[in-house]
Amino acid sequence: MSTESKSLLTQLVDRIAGRLKFPQLFAFTATLFLLDLVIPDLIPFVDEILLGLATLLLGSMKANPPQQPVGPVNKPPIKDVTPPTQEES
């Protein structure tokens, strides 16, 4: 791979992992899933299906957006800059 394609792949992974609630746990589960596909086992496809479902579950958990303050916000008073009418002066 060239350095340009690596940087694109890194950018894609960073963009996806940045939105997840548990990015390290997702990466660990995805790596375990890929290793499990390569290593043969006694009961075929049971652990692959379970790890695949766990990876999908972790990948679908997005981080909560930052909370906005619930109470009243200290706003500066509204300045009335309209010129007074003739009746008021």
C-alpha positions as CSV (number, residue, x, y, z in Angstrom):
1,M,0.0,0.0,0.0
2,S,1.2,3.5,-0.7
3,T,1.3,6.1,2.0
4,E,-1.6,7.9,0.4
5,S,-3.9,4.9,0.7
6,K,-2.8,4.3,4.3
7,S,-3.6,7.8,5.2
8,L,-7.1,7.5,3.6
9,L,-7.7,4.2,5.5
10,T,-6.5,5.8,8.7
11,Q,-8.8,8.8,8.1
12,L,-11.7,6.5,7.5
13,V,-11.1,4.5,10.6
14,D,-10.6,7.6,12.7
15,R,-13.8,9.1,11.4
16,I,-15.8,6.0,12.2
17,A,-14.2,5.2,15.5
18,G,-14.6,8.9,16.7
19,R,-18.3,8.6,16.7
20,L,-18.5,5.3,18.7
21,K,-19.2,5.1,22.4
22,F,-16.5,2.4,22.9
23,P,-14.0,2.6,20.1
24,Q,-11.3,0.5,21.8
25,L,-13.7,-2.3,22.6
26,F,-15.1,-2.2,19.0
27,A,-11.5,-2.5,17.6
28,F,-10.7,-5.4,20.0
29,T,-13.9,-7.3,19.1
30,A,-13.4,-6.7,15.4
31,T,-9.8,-8.0,15.6
32,L,-10.9,-11.0,17.6
33,F,-13.6,-11.7,14.9
34,L,-11.0,-11.5,12.1
35,L,-8.6,-13.8,14.0
36,D,-11.5,-16.2,14.7
37,L,-12.3,-16.4,11.0
38,V,-8.7,-17.7,10.2
39,I,-8.3,-20.2,13.1
40,P,-10.3,-23.4,12.7
41,D,-12.7,-24.5,15.5
42,L,-14.7,-27.6,16.6
43,I,-18.2,-26.2,15.9
44,P,-18.1,-24.2,12.7
45,F,-19.4,-20.7,12.5
46,V,-21.0,-20.5,16.0
47,D,-18.3,-18.3,17.5
48,E,-17.9,-16.3,14.2
49,I,-21.6,-15.5,14.3
50,L,-21.5,-14.5,17.9
51,L,-18.4,-12.3,17.5
52,G,-19.9,-10.8,14.4
53,L,-23.1,-9.9,16.2
54,A,-21.1,-8.4,19.1
55,T,-19.0,-6.4,16.7
56,L,-22.2,-5.1,15.0
57,L,-23.7,-4.2,18.3
58,L,-20.7,-2.3,19.5
59,G,-20.4,-0.6,16.1
60,S,-24.0,0.6,16.3
61,M,-23.6,2.3,19.7
62,K,-22.9,5.9,19.0
63,A,-21.5,8.3,21.6
64,N,-24.1,10.7,23.2
65,P,-24.0,14.2,21.9
66,P,-22.8,16.8,24.4
67,Q,-25.5,18.0,26.7
68,Q,-26.7,21.6,26.5
69,P,-27.5,23.4,29.8
70,V,-31.1,22.8,30.9
71,G,-31.5,25.8,33.2
72,P,-31.7,29.4,32.3
73,V,-28.7,30.7,30.5
74,N,-27.2,34.0,31.7
75,K,-27.8,36.2,28.7
76,P,-27.0,39.9,28.7
77,P,-30.0,42.2,28.8
78,I,-31.4,43.3,25.5
79,K,-30.3,46.8,24.6
80,D,-33.0,49.0,23.2
81,V,-31.3,51.1,20.5
82,T,-34.4,52.5,18.8
83,P,-34.5,56.3,18.9
84,P,-37.2,57.8,21.1
85,T,-40.3,59.2,19.4
86,Q,-41.4,62.8,19.8
87,E,-44.0,61.8,22.3
88,E,-41.5,60.2,24.7
89,S,-39.0,63.1,24.7
